[in-house]
Amino acid sequence: MEHFLLMAGKTAVLLLGSTIAAITFLARRRTGSPLMVRLGVGFTFIATGSFLEGLLFEVLGWELLTAHLIESAFVFTGLLIVAVLLRPRTVRR
């Protein structure tokens, strides 16, 4: 039962992250801002990393530590992208 809950949780994170990424791509079309695409890429990394950990551990039988390190690298990369995009900027005149 725990494994089913783990996979359900990882799948939910993947679906929510994919939805957020899709919304950012739609916002890019509306606003024309390339930052929206980059923001979507960041959320895609976060969602993919979470799902990938469950896939590697549950389906492919990888060691939990290895799967978690890979997930952490994806989540770190995604959060770094989001942080860089959301940092305060000075306005040039």
N, C-alpha and C positions, 0 to 999 in steps of 0.2 A: 504494500500500500504506500509506503514512503517513497518508493521509486516512481510510482504513478504521480504522486503529488509533486515530486521534483520536476518531472517532465511537464506536468501541467503548468507549473509555475514558470519554467523556462520558456514554454511555448507562449504563455501569456505575455511575458516580457518581450519576446520576439514580435508578437502581433502589435503590442502597444508601441514599441520602438519603430516598427515599420510604418505604422499609422502616422506617427509624428514625422518621420522622414518624408512620407508622401505629402503631408500637409505643408512641409517646408518647400517641397518642389512646386506645389501649387502656388504658394506664396511668391516664389521666384517668378512664376509666369505673370502673376498679378502686379508685382512691384518692380520687376526687372533687376532686383538686387542679387548679385552673385553670392553675397553672404548667406543667403537662404539655402543655396545648394550646399555650401560648406557646412552649414549647421545640420542639414539633413545627413551629410556624410558622417558627422560626429555621432549622431543618434543611431545611425546604421551600425557603426562600430560597436557601440554599447550594446545594442540589441543582439547583434550577431555573436558577440563574445559570450553573452549569457547563455544563449541557445547552444552555442558550440560546446560549452563546458558539459552540459547535460548530454549532448550527442556523443562526445568523446568518451565520457565516463559510462553512461548507461548502455549505449548501443555498440560502441567499438571496444569497450572493455579496457580503456586506458586507466592508468593509475590516477587516483583522485588528485594527488598533488600536481601532476603534470597537466591534467585538464584544468585545474584551478589556476595554475600559472598562465596558461594560454588565455583563459577568460580574463584574468587580471590585466594582461597586456592589451587585450582588445578594449576593455573598459577604460583603462588608463589613456589609451590613444584617443578614444572618443571623447572623454572628458577634457583632455588637453585641447583638442580641436574646439570644443564648445567654449572652454575658458579663454582661449586666444581670441575667438570671435567676439566674446562678450566683454572683453576688457575695455576700460574707459579709454577713449581716444580724445586727443585735442583737436579742436576744429581749426583748420587752416583758412585764413582769409586772404 
